[in-house]
Amino acid sequence: MDILMQLLDFILHVDKHLQAFVINYGPWVYALLFAIIFVETGVVVMPFLPGDSLLFVVGAMCGVGLMSYPLSVGLLLAAAILGNQSNYAIGRFFGPKVFQWEDSKFFNKKAFNQAHAFYERYGGVTLVAARFMPFVRTFAPFVAGVAQMSRTRFAFFDVLGGVLWVGGVITIGYFFGNFPWVKQNLDKIIWAMILIPTVLVVAGALKQRWAHKTPVIVTPKN
């Protein structure tokens, strides 16, 4: 419980913790940030680490000269891309191993083919959109790997989504993160970054689920 409370405190007050780290350890902050973004995007069991809020705060710190904007963008972009590549490789390698293909009762060949077809057709949009959704961005590249999405297609949208996510959020933080109103309400903004995308994803999933369960009423002909 103490660990969870400490993690929650770090997520909600990432600005204070990160600033203290910069003051105490200087350039080592870049190694810490690289590790957080890489693990958050590259290890499927670590979706709870800060992502959007961390990038936003990094941008705000770049705006006041505590960190380098080009170095932060370049380094964290590399972390986000490599993290997704790692997650994809894990899913691509272990998916077939776990299911044991047709010989396993846990493997559904039809579902696998549908997932593969979906990611080949819509996976690009899914990967880019998932970058801005907490939890979803951790699982999307893993599922793409399990679904055997082609490597070249995955790599293209991995880079595209990473550029939009890392570059976009850091830049927004750079220009707006130091406004007095933003600094006073940063904890609320962080909650909004976490909850709004999550609620939208859950609502969309529930809507789709209920759509499949809705019975079709056939009116008898006279």
C-alpha positions in Angstrom: 0.0 0.0 0.0 2.8 2.4 0.8 4.4 1.8 -2.6 1.1 2.5 -4.3 0.7 5.7 -2.4 4.2 6.8 -3.2 3.6 6.0 -6.9 0.4 8.0 -6.9 2.1 10.9 -5.2 4.9 10.8 -7.8 2.3 10.8 -10.6 0.2 13.6 -9.2 3.2 15.7 -8.2 5.6 14.7 -10.9 6.6 18.4 -11.4 7.9 18.8 -7.8 9.7 15.4 -7.8 11.2 15.9 -11.2 12.4 19.4 -10.4 14.0 18.1 -7.2 15.8 15.4 -9.2 17.1 17.9 -11.7 18.5 20.1 -8.8 20.1 17.2 -7.0 21.3 15.0 -9.9 21.5 17.3 -13.0 22.0 15.5 -16.3 21.1 12.1 -14.7 17.4 13.2 -15.1 17.6 12.3 -18.8 18.6 8.7 -18.0 15.7 8.5 -15.5 13.2 9.9 -18.0 14.4 7.6 -20.7 14.0 4.6 -18.4 10.4 5.6 -17.4 9.2 6.2 -20.9 10.9 3.0 -22.2 9.4 0.8 -19.5 6.0 2.4 -19.6 5.7 1.7 -23.4 7.9 -1.4 -23.6 6.9 -3.6 -20.7 3.3 -4.8 -20.9 3.0 -5.2 -17.1 4.0 -1.6 -16.3 1.1 0.5 -17.7 0.7 2.6 -14.6 3.9 4.7 -14.9 3.3 8.3 -15.8 3.4 9.2 -19.5 1.4 12.2 -20.7 1.8 14.1 -17.5 5.6 13.4 -17.4 6.1 14.7 -20.9 4.0 17.8 -20.2 6.1 18.6 -17.1 9.3 18.0 -19.0 8.1 20.5 -21.6 7.3 23.0 -18.8 10.8 22.6 -17.3 12.3 23.1 -20.7 10.3 26.3 -21.0 12.1 27.7 -17.9 15.5 26.5 -18.9 15.9 23.7 -16.4 16.2 21.1 -19.2 17.1 21.1 -22.9 14.1 21.0 -25.2 15.8 19.4 -28.2 17.6 16.8 -26.1 14.4 16.0 -24.2 12.4 15.5 -27.3 15.0 13.4 -29.1 15.8 11.2 -26.1 12.3 10.5 -25.1 11.2 10.0 -28.7 13.9 7.3 -28.9 12.6 5.8 -25.6 9.0 5.7 -26.9 9.9 4.2 -30.2 12.2 1.6 -28.8 9.7 0.8 -26.0 7.0 0.0 -28.5 9.4 -2.1 -30.6 10.3 -4.1 -27.5 6.7 -4.6 -26.6 5.8 -5.6 -30.2 8.7 -8.1 -30.3 7.6 -9.6 -27.0 4.1 -10.1 -28.3 5.3 -11.5 -31.6 7.6 -14.0 -29.9 5.5 -15.1 -27.0 2.0 -15.0 -28.6 2.4 -18.2 -30.6 4.5 -19.8 -27.8 1.7 -19.3 -25.3 -1.1 -20.4 -27.6 0.9 -23.3 -29.1 -1.1 -22.6 -32.3 -3.8 -25.2 -33.3 -2.6 -27.8 -30.8 -3.8 -25.7 -27.8 -7.3 -25.4 -26.5 -6.5 -21.8 -25.6 -5.8 -20.8 -29.1 -8.6 -19.6 -31.3 -7.5 -19.7 -34.9 -10.5 -17.6 -36.2 -10.0 -15.0 -33.5 -6.3 -14.8 -34.3 -7.0 -14.3 -38.0 -9.5 -11.6 -37.2 -7.0 -9.8 -35.0 -4.3 -10.1 -37.6 -6.7 -8.7 -40.3 -7.8 -5.9 -38.0 -4.3 -4.8 -37.3 -3.3 -5.0 -40.9 -6.2 -2.8 -41.9 -6.7 -0.5 -38.9 -3.7 -1.1 -36.7 -1.9 2.1 -37.8 -4.7 4.3 -36.6 -5.0 2.2 -33.4 -1.3 2.6 -32.6 -1.2 6.3 -33.2 -4.4 7.0 -31.1 -3.2 4.6 -28.4 -0.1 6.8 -27.7 -2.5 9.4 -26.1 -4.4 6.8 -24.0 -3.0 5.7 -20.6 -2.8 1.9 -20.2 -4.0 1.4 -23.8 -0.6 2.6 -25.2 1.2 -0.1 -23.2 -1.0 -3.0 -24.5 -1.5 -1.9 -28.2 2.1 -2.7 -29.4 2.0 -6.0 -27.5 -1.4 -7.0 -29.2 0.0 -5.9 -32.6 2.9 -8.3 -32.0 0.6 -11.1 -31.0 -1.6 -10.4 -34.0 1.5 -10.7 -36.2 1.1 -7.2 -37.7 3.8 -6.7 -40.4 7.0 -5.3 -39.0 7.4 -2.5 -41.6 3.8 -1.3 -41.1 4.2 -1.4 -37.3 7.5 0.5 -37.5 6.1 3.3 -39.6 3.1 3.9 -37.3 5.3 3.4 -34.2 7.5 6.3 -35.3 4.6 8.5 -36.4 2.7 8.0 -33.2 5.9 8.6 -31.1 6.6 11.9 -32.9 3.1 13.1 -32.4 2.9 12.0 -28.8 6.4 13.0 -27.5 6.9 16.0 -29.6 3.3 17.2 -29.2 2.9 16.9 -25.5 6.4 18.3 -24.6 5.8 21.2 -26.9 2.4 22.0 -25.3 4.1 21.9 -21.9 6.9 24.1 -23.2 4.5 26.8 -24.2 1.7 26.5 -21.7 3.1 24.6 -18.7 4.4 27.7 -16.8 1.2 29.7 -17.0 0.1 30.5 -13.4 -3.3 28.9 -13.8 -1.8 25.7 -15.2 0.8 25.5 -12.3 -1.9 26.0 -9.7 -4.1 23.3 -11.2 -1.5 20.9 -12.4 -2.8 18.0 -10.2 -6.3 18.4 -11.8 -4.9 18.6 -15.3 -2.9 15.3 -14.6 -6.1 13.6 -13.4 -7.9 14.8 -16.5 -5.0 13.4 -18.7 -5.5 10.1 -17.0 -9.3 9.9 -16.6 -10.7 11.4 -19.8 -9.0 9.1 -22.3 -9.7 6.1 -20.0 -13.4 6.9 -19.8 -13.6 7.4 -23.5 -12.0 4.0 -24.1 -14.2 2.2 -21.6 -17.3 3.9 -23.0 -16.4 2.9 -26.5 -15.8 -0.7 -25.5 -19.1 -0.9 -23.6 -21.0 0.6 -26.5 -19.5 -1.9 -28.9 -20.2 -4.8 -26.5 -23.8 -3.7 -26.0 -24.2 -3.3 -29.8 -23.3 -6.9 -30.3 -25.7 -8.0 -27.6 -28.7 -6.0 -28.8 -31.2 -8.5 -30.2 -32.4 -8.0 -33.8 -36.2 -7.8 -33.9 -37.6 -9.3 -37.0 -41.1 -8.0 -37.9 -43.3 -10.8 -39.3 -44.7 -10.3 -42.7 -48.5 -10.1 -43.1 
